[in-house]
Amino acid sequence: MVKRNLMLSSFVPAAALVGSAAAATQEQAGPAPAGSVVEAAQAATGETPEPPSGVVNVNTATLQQLELLPGVGPSRAQAIVEYRERHPFRRPEDLLSIRGIGRATLNRMLPYVAVEGETTLTRAVPGVHRPTQRQAP
């Protein structure tokens, strides 16, 4: 019991010291920008980014158009195309049948998904990490 109290009493001051050092560092550096680098630059210049508008028809969209959706990269876009060749999408929730698309991803996609009509979304939805494509050496 004495060892436990001794160990705990030496830990508390050390934790307080680390916490105050972290707070001082954050005060000097300022808050980290949220979102993408582009969004941070627009915020610094006073510009407000306009949210993308439009939809992607998952039954007719190209691979590049499918990649405009949040959470969809090249492999997931290919999986959507392969799935729709066998089973056309009747409702957006059918995307849950695609491996890697869960409820959270679907919820981010829903405002931009259509199963009828034209694809009208022309730029990627911001705030979603998209891996960069590597250039061939």
Short mmCIF file of the C-alpha atoms (twelve columns), coordinates in Angstrom:
data_MODEL
# 
_entry.id   MODEL 
# 
loop_
_atom_site.group_PDB 
_atom_site.id 
_atom_site.type_symbol 
_atom_site.label_atom_id 
_atom_site.label_alt_id 
_atom_site.label_comp_id 
_atom_site.label_asym_id 
_atom_site.label_seq_id 
_atom_site.Cartn_x 
_atom_site.Cartn_y 
_atom_site.Cartn_z 
_atom_site.pdbx_PDB_model_num 
ATOM 1   C CA . MET A 1   0.000   0.000  0.000   1 
ATOM 2   C CA . VAL A 2   2.844   2.380  0.809   1 
ATOM 3   C CA . LYS A 3   4.520   1.657  -2.557  1 
ATOM 4   C CA . ARG A 4   1.275   2.380  -4.410  1 
ATOM 5   C CA . ASN A 5   0.797   5.746  -2.666  1 
ATOM 6   C CA . LEU A 6   4.451   6.666  -3.270  1 
ATOM 7   C CA . MET A 7   4.181   5.810  -6.943  1 
ATOM 8   C CA . LEU A 8   0.910   7.719  -7.307  1 
ATOM 9   C CA . SER A 9   2.275   10.802 -5.552  1 
ATOM 10  C CA . SER A 10  5.240   10.952 -7.941  1 
ATOM 11  C CA . PHE A 11  3.041   10.470 -11.009 1 
ATOM 12  C CA . VAL A 12  0.613   13.334 -10.307 1 
ATOM 13  C CA . PRO A 13  3.223   16.166 -10.386 1 
ATOM 14  C CA . ALA A 14  4.774   14.703 -13.549 1 
ATOM 15  C CA . ALA A 15  1.393   14.605 -15.283 1 
ATOM 16  C CA . ALA A 16  0.716   18.203 -14.280 1 
ATOM 17  C CA . LEU A 17  4.095   19.261 -15.676 1 
ATOM 18  C CA . VAL A 18  3.448   17.516 -19.003 1 
ATOM 19  C CA . GLY A 19  -0.035  19.032 -19.230 1 
ATOM 20  C CA . SER A 20  1.215   22.583 -18.630 1 
ATOM 21  C CA . ALA A 21  4.001   22.124 -21.210 1 
ATOM 22  C CA . ALA A 22  1.479   20.936 -23.793 1 
ATOM 23  C CA . ALA A 23  -0.780  23.907 -23.074 1 
ATOM 24  C CA . ALA A 24  2.123   26.346 -23.432 1 
ATOM 25  C CA . THR A 25  3.124   24.784 -26.745 1 
ATOM 26  C CA . GLN A 26  -0.423  25.097 -28.094 1 
ATOM 27  C CA . GLU A 27  -0.597  28.763 -27.011 1 
ATOM 28  C CA . GLN A 28  2.602   29.506 -28.942 1 
ATOM 29  C CA . ALA A 29  1.644   27.578 -32.064 1 
ATOM 30  C CA . GLY A 30  -2.052  28.435 -32.119 1 
ATOM 31  C CA . PRO A 31  -4.840  26.042 -32.989 1 
ATOM 32  C CA . ALA A 32  -4.327  23.545 -35.773 1 
ATOM 33  C CA . PRO A 33  -6.404  24.270 -38.877 1 
ATOM 34  C CA . ALA A 34  -9.412  22.026 -39.376 1 
ATOM 35  C CA . GLY A 35  -10.212 20.419 -42.705 1 
ATOM 36  C CA . SER A 36  -8.055  20.467 -45.771 1 
ATOM 37  C CA . VAL A 37  -5.194  22.804 -46.552 1 
ATOM 38  C CA . VAL A 38  -7.377  24.525 -49.143 1 
ATOM 39  C CA . GLU A 39  -10.095 25.157 -46.568 1 
ATOM 40  C CA . ALA A 40  -7.502  26.562 -44.143 1 
ATOM 41  C CA . ALA A 41  -6.147  28.894 -46.831 1 
ATOM 42  C CA . GLN A 42  -9.649  30.061 -47.726 1 
ATOM 43  C CA . ALA A 43  -10.390 30.722 -44.070 1 
ATOM 44  C CA . ALA A 44  -7.180  32.773 -43.769 1 
ATOM 45  C CA . THR A 45  -8.138  34.948 -46.754 1 
ATOM 46  C CA . GLY A 46  -11.736 35.332 -45.622 1 
ATOM 47  C CA . GLU A 47  -13.192 33.289 -48.488 1 
ATOM 48  C CA . THR A 48  -15.953 30.868 -47.633 1 
ATOM 49  C CA . PRO A 49  -15.956 27.729 -49.740 1 
ATOM 50  C CA . GLU A 50  -19.219 26.931 -51.437 1 
ATOM 51  C CA . PRO A 51  -20.336 23.392 -50.672 1 
ATOM 52  C CA . PRO A 52  -20.542 21.154 -53.717 1 
ATOM 53  C CA . SER A 53  -23.957 20.640 -55.178 1 
ATOM 54  C CA . GLY A 54  -25.275 17.928 -57.389 1 
ATOM 55  C CA . VAL A 55  -25.611 14.180 -57.326 1 
ATOM 56  C CA . VAL A 56  -23.902 11.114 -58.732 1 
ATOM 57  C CA . ASN A 57  -26.144 8.538  -60.361 1 
ATOM 58  C CA . VAL A 58  -24.553 5.312  -59.127 1 
ATOM 59  C CA . ASN A 59  -26.197 3.356  -61.954 1 
ATOM 60  C CA . THR A 60  -24.617 5.342  -64.804 1 
ATOM 61  C CA . ALA A 61  -21.612 7.251  -63.391 1 
ATOM 62  C CA . THR A 62  -18.075 6.705  -64.623 1 
ATOM 63  C CA . LEU A 63  -15.314 5.605  -62.263 1 
ATOM 64  C CA . GLN A 64  -14.092 9.210  -62.006 1 
ATOM 65  C CA . GLN A 65  -17.571 10.487 -61.192 1 
ATOM 66  C CA . LEU A 66  -18.033 7.836  -58.499 1 
ATOM 67  C CA . GLU A 67  -14.751 8.946  -56.903 1 
ATOM 68  C CA . LEU A 68  -16.293 12.379 -56.287 1 
ATOM 69  C CA . LEU A 69  -18.412 10.790 -53.556 1 
ATOM 70  C CA . PRO A 70  -17.098 10.942 -49.997 1 
ATOM 71  C CA . GLY A 71  -15.365 7.718  -48.986 1 
ATOM 72  C CA . VAL A 72  -15.075 6.398  -52.537 1 
ATOM 73  C CA . GLY A 73  -11.650 5.804  -54.032 1 
ATOM 74  C CA . PRO A 74  -10.590 3.832  -57.101 1 
ATOM 75  C CA . SER A 75  -11.172 0.355  -55.668 1 
ATOM 76  C CA . ARG A 76  -14.563 1.182  -54.160 1 
ATOM 77  C CA . ALA A 77  -15.649 2.877  -57.395 1 
ATOM 78  C CA . GLN A 78  -14.685 -0.284 -59.279 1 
ATOM 79  C CA . ALA A 79  -16.673 -2.397 -56.792 1 
ATOM 80  C CA . ILE A 80  -19.734 -0.195 -57.359 1 
ATOM 81  C CA . VAL A 81  -19.465 -0.621 -61.140 1 
ATOM 82  C CA . GLU A 82  -19.060 -4.401 -60.857 1 
ATOM 83  C CA . TYR A 83  -22.025 -4.668 -58.485 1 
ATOM 84  C CA . ARG A 84  -24.347 -2.545 -60.632 1 
ATOM 85  C CA . GLU A 85  -23.632 -4.696 -63.701 1 
ATOM 86  C CA . ARG A 86  -25.287 -7.623 -61.884 1 
ATOM 87  C CA . HIS A 87  -27.779 -5.733 -59.695 1 
ATOM 88  C CA . PRO A 88  -28.782 -2.179 -60.670 1 
ATOM 89  C CA . PHE A 89  -29.272 0.048  -57.641 1 
ATOM 90  C CA . ARG A 90  -32.930 0.635  -56.829 1 
ATOM 91  C CA . ARG A 91  -32.321 2.846  -53.808 1 
ATOM 92  C CA . PRO A 92  -29.228 4.493  -52.280 1 
ATOM 93  C CA . GLU A 93  -29.268 2.088  -49.322 1 
ATOM 94  C CA . ASP A 94  -28.347 -0.709 -51.752 1 
ATOM 95  C CA . LEU A 95  -24.785 0.671  -51.566 1 
ATOM 96  C CA . LEU A 96  -24.511 -1.103 -48.203 1 
ATOM 97  C CA . SER A 97  -24.021 -4.284 -50.249 1 
ATOM 98  C CA . ILE A 98  -20.640 -2.968 -51.412 1 
ATOM 99  C CA . ARG A 99  -17.741 -4.193 -49.305 1 
ATOM 100 C CA . GLY A 100 -16.276 -1.286 -47.348 1 
ATOM 101 C CA . ILE A 101 -19.413 0.863  -47.369 1 
ATOM 102 C CA . GLY A 102 -21.001 0.881  -43.960 1 
ATOM 103 C CA . ARG A 103 -23.716 2.976  -42.408 1 
ATOM 104 C CA . ALA A 104 -21.396 5.917  -41.580 1 
ATOM 105 C CA . THR A 105 -19.962 6.081  -45.092 1 
ATOM 106 C CA . LEU A 106 -23.426 5.785  -46.604 1 
ATOM 107 C CA . ASN A 107 -24.688 8.640  -44.416 1 
ATOM 108 C CA . ARG A 108 -21.878 10.889 -45.726 1 
ATOM 109 C CA . MET A 109 -22.719 9.873  -49.299 1 
ATOM 110 C CA . LEU A 110 -26.527 10.121 -49.192 1 
ATOM 111 C CA . PRO A 111 -26.860 13.835 -50.032 1 
ATOM 112 C CA . TYR A 112 -24.869 13.211 -53.219 1 
ATOM 113 C CA . VAL A 113 -26.284 9.855  -54.392 1 
ATOM 114 C CA . ALA A 114 -29.032 9.267  -56.958 1 
ATOM 115 C CA . VAL A 115 -30.248 6.099  -58.641 1 
ATOM 116 C CA . GLU A 116 -32.047 7.896  -61.494 1 
ATOM 117 C CA . GLY A 117 -31.348 10.947 -63.629 1 
ATOM 118 C CA . GLU A 118 -28.096 12.584 -64.635 1 
ATOM 119 C CA . THR A 119 -24.880 12.904 -62.678 1 
ATOM 120 C CA . THR A 120 -24.513 16.593 -61.843 1 
ATOM 121 C CA . LEU A 121 -21.799 16.600 -59.153 1 
ATOM 122 C CA . THR A 122 -18.678 18.095 -60.752 1 
ATOM 123 C CA . ARG A 123 -16.186 18.317 -57.893 1 
ATOM 124 C CA . ALA A 124 -15.208 16.164 -54.957 1 
ATOM 125 C CA . VAL A 125 -16.935 16.618 -51.641 1 
ATOM 126 C CA . PRO A 126 -14.406 18.397 -49.331 1 
ATOM 127 C CA . GLY A 127 -13.375 17.352 -45.866 1 
ATOM 128 C CA . VAL A 128 -12.774 13.748 -46.780 1 
ATOM 129 C CA . HIS A 129 -9.281  12.338 -46.895 1 
ATOM 130 C CA . ARG A 130 -8.471  11.167 -50.399 1 
ATOM 131 C CA . PRO A 131 -5.191  9.428  -51.049 1 
ATOM 132 C CA . THR A 132 -3.046  11.059 -53.676 1 
ATOM 133 C CA . GLN A 133 -2.221  9.124  -56.794 1 
ATOM 134 C CA . ARG A 134 1.423   8.229  -57.241 1 
ATOM 135 C CA . GLN A 135 3.258   9.291  -60.340 1 
ATOM 136 C CA . ALA A 136 5.224   6.651  -62.242 1 
ATOM 137 C CA . PRO A 137 9.003   7.271  -61.924 1 
# 
